[in-house]
Amino acid sequence: MRVEPLVPDAPPMTPAAPSNDASGAFREIVDALGKTLEGASSAEDAFAGGNGSLQAAVYERARADVVLSVATAAASRAAQALQSIFNLQV
């Protein structure tokens, strides 16, 4: 008995490598936070230089403050979680 292998019509898909790199994700978060803070600073500088509006400067600063408070809360939660893990009895 001779069996012919099935040949698919589409080319074989290569699975993407899973990206579980926590340091890369952390770096992206910190970079995004830095860009938000830089945007707020440049909007304030533009207003101080007479090139921007007060509304844009206040909006960007408020946006940066919210992002910073969310990042601070997330870091605090992560530290609490790590502390709980370290306190586990082994």
C-alpha positions as a Markdown table, in Angstrom:
| # | Residue | x | y | z |
|---|---|---|---|---|
| 1 | Met | 0.0 | 0.0 | 0.0 |
| 2 | Arg | 1.4 | 3.4 | -1.0 |
| 3 | Val | 0.1 | 6.6 | 0.7 |
| 4 | Glu | 0.8 | 10.0 | -0.8 |
| 5 | Pro | 1.4 | 12.8 | 1.7 |
| 6 | Leu | -1.1 | 15.7 | 1.6 |
| 7 | Val | 0.4 | 18.9 | 0.4 |
| 8 | Pro | -1.3 | 22.1 | 1.6 |
| 9 | Asp | -2.2 | 24.9 | -0.8 |
| 10 | Ala | -0.9 | 27.6 | 1.5 |
| 11 | Pro | 2.7 | 27.9 | 2.6 |
| 12 | Pro | 3.4 | 26.7 | 6.1 |
| 13 | Met | 3.0 | 29.3 | 8.7 |
| 14 | Thr | 5.9 | 29.9 | 11.0 |
| 15 | Pro | 4.7 | 30.7 | 14.5 |
| 16 | Ala | 5.9 | 34.0 | 16.0 |
| 17 | Ala | 8.2 | 33.7 | 18.9 |
| 18 | Pro | 6.3 | 34.5 | 22.1 |
| 19 | Ser | 7.4 | 37.8 | 23.6 |
| 20 | Asn | 7.6 | 37.1 | 27.3 |
| 21 | Asp | 10.5 | 39.5 | 27.9 |
| 22 | Ala | 9.4 | 41.4 | 31.0 |
| 23 | Ser | 12.4 | 43.8 | 30.8 |
| 24 | Gly | 11.3 | 44.8 | 27.2 |
| 25 | Ala | 7.8 | 45.5 | 28.3 |
| 26 | Phe | 9.0 | 47.5 | 31.3 |
| 27 | Arg | 11.3 | 49.5 | 29.1 |
| 28 | Glu | 8.4 | 50.3 | 26.7 |
| 29 | Ile | 6.3 | 51.5 | 29.6 |
| 30 | Val | 9.1 | 53.7 | 31.0 |
| 31 | Asp | 9.7 | 55.1 | 27.5 |
| 32 | Ala | 6.0 | 55.9 | 27.0 |
| 33 | Leu | 6.0 | 57.6 | 30.4 |
| 34 | Gly | 9.0 | 59.6 | 29.4 |
| 35 | Lys | 7.5 | 60.7 | 26.1 |
| 36 | Thr | 4.3 | 61.8 | 27.9 |
| 37 | Leu | 6.3 | 63.9 | 30.4 |
| 38 | Glu | 8.4 | 65.3 | 27.6 |
| 39 | Gly | 5.2 | 66.3 | 25.7 |
| 40 | Ala | 3.9 | 68.1 | 28.8 |
| 41 | Ser | 7.2 | 69.9 | 29.2 |
| 42 | Ser | 7.4 | 70.9 | 25.6 |
| 43 | Ala | 3.8 | 72.2 | 25.7 |
| 44 | Glu | 4.6 | 74.3 | 28.7 |
| 45 | Asp | 7.8 | 75.6 | 27.1 |
| 46 | Ala | 5.9 | 76.5 | 24.0 |
| 47 | Phe | 3.3 | 78.4 | 26.0 |
| 48 | Ala | 6.1 | 80.2 | 28.0 |
| 49 | Gly | 7.8 | 81.1 | 24.7 |
| 50 | Gly | 4.5 | 82.5 | 23.2 |
| 51 | Asn | 4.1 | 79.7 | 20.6 |
| 52 | Gly | 1.5 | 77.5 | 22.4 |
| 53 | Ser | -1.8 | 77.9 | 24.1 |
| 54 | Leu | -2.5 | 77.7 | 27.8 |
| 55 | Gln | -5.2 | 75.1 | 27.1 |
| 56 | Ala | -2.6 | 72.7 | 25.4 |
| 57 | Ala | -0.1 | 73.2 | 28.2 |
| 58 | Val | -2.7 | 72.5 | 31.0 |
| 59 | Tyr | -4.1 | 69.5 | 29.1 |
| 60 | Glu | -0.6 | 67.9 | 28.5 |
| 61 | Arg | 0.4 | 68.5 | 32.2 |
| 62 | Ala | -2.8 | 67.0 | 33.5 |
| 63 | Arg | -2.4 | 64.0 | 31.1 |
| 64 | Ala | 1.2 | 63.5 | 32.3 |
| 65 | Asp | 0.1 | 63.8 | 36.0 |
| 66 | Val | -2.5 | 61.0 | 35.4 |
| 67 | Val | 0.0 | 58.8 | 33.6 |
| 68 | Leu | 2.5 | 59.3 | 36.4 |
| 69 | Ser | 0.0 | 58.5 | 39.2 |
| 70 | Val | -1.1 | 55.4 | 37.4 |
| 71 | Ala | 2.5 | 54.3 | 37.0 |
| 72 | Thr | 3.2 | 55.0 | 40.6 |
| 73 | Ala | 0.1 | 53.0 | 41.7 |
| 74 | Ala | 1.2 | 50.1 | 39.5 |
| 75 | Ala | 4.7 | 50.1 | 40.9 |
| 76 | Ser | 3.3 | 50.2 | 44.4 |
| 77 | Arg | 1.1 | 47.2 | 43.7 |
| 78 | Ala | 3.9 | 45.3 | 42.2 |
| 79 | Ala | 6.1 | 46.0 | 45.2 |
| 80 | Gln | 3.3 | 44.8 | 47.5 |
| 81 | Ala | 2.9 | 41.7 | 45.5 |
| 82 | Leu | 6.6 | 41.0 | 45.6 |
| 83 | Gln | 6.6 | 41.6 | 49.4 |
| 84 | Ser | 3.8 | 39.1 | 49.8 |
| 85 | Ile | 5.7 | 36.5 | 47.8 |
| 86 | Phe | 8.9 | 37.1 | 49.8 |
| 87 | Asn | 6.9 | 36.6 | 53.0 |
| 88 | Leu | 5.6 | 33.2 | 52.0 |
| 89 | Gln | 6.7 | 30.3 | 54.1 |
| 90 | Val | 8.6 | 27.7 | 52.1 |
